Amino acid sequence: MFGQKSARSLLESALKRGRLAHSYLFVGPKGVGKKTMAYAFIYHLFCATNFEKPCGECMACKKLKKRLHPDVMLISPEKRDIRIDTIRSIERFIRLRPLEAPYKVILIERAEKMNLEAGNALLKSLEEPPGYVIFILLTENLLKLLPTIISRSQVVRFHPLARETIKEYLFRRDLDESMAETLAELSSGSLGRALEMAEKGLLEELNAFVKAGESKNIERCFKIAERLSRLDKDSQELFLYLLTLWVWRSYLKAKVDISYPSAFPEETFKGDPAEALRILYKAKVALDFYVNPELTFYTLMLNLF
């Protein structure tokens, strides 16, 4: 696990002492290793050979690697939220003892997306769970969870990673130094965000978007909008985040002497940044409400340039 020494130490100590909480709440920004740490913890719990250093070769490790272990239940939002029917499936899952492992683990991604009914339903399972059950809840926002859920969980905090740490990791993955440095700077301490920007080529898409917008070439603009429309929703939101940063960095570069990311477009935004933010917000809302993404990005390009 890359970084997060305090979280790792807390979990390692619990494993060594054999004093496990029935519910863990992993709290921190997106992309800083919460899910990776959760699965590393489950490997330690389930490995048939050595819990101190999972072998990766036993049947339990192989099933975990393929996300097929029958004693692990993964819950994540369907579209916008996690609903009560999904949480009720947990009650059925924990009713029976583990099939293969010492524990049954319920991993809930983006736990803050539980609606009120779902949160109250989860509380019933958290109040007196069977001894073989461990909950791991992942969240970016502690304040959006019911206080009673927080009070029944061991909170494990995750922090943004240092820029140099992210840069070093990206450089090891054969990214050139300029790209690694820019991605590390723009990631806000999120390795997951930096990796997604690299793997989806979002900086390249940003450069192409700006050049197409500046060109006023309708065919070229449509091609870029079509390409962006094929990205998954998380990547589309991350692209809008990069576009927002480009607007602000352009404005600051014109006003004060600040560093400008080397892999950013050579062109700078010359319009009103406040108006640009309003336009970007409207695009995000449109995507949230499932407006045609190709039309959304094309309209965004027309309105910005």
Secondary structure by P-SEA (a helix, b strand, c coil): cccaaaaaaaaaaaaaacccccbbbbbccccccaaaaaaaaaaaacccccccccccccaaaaaaaacccccbbbbbbccccccaaaaaaaaaaaccccccccbbbbbbcccccccaaaaaaaaaaaacccccbbbbbbbcccccccaaaaaacbbbbbccccaaaaaaaaaaacccaaaaaaaaaaccccaaaaaaaaaaaaaaaaaaaaaaaaaccaaaaaaaaaaaaaccaaaaaaaaaaaaaaaaaaaaaaccccccccccccccccccaaaaaaaaaaaaaaaaacccaaaaaaaaaaaac
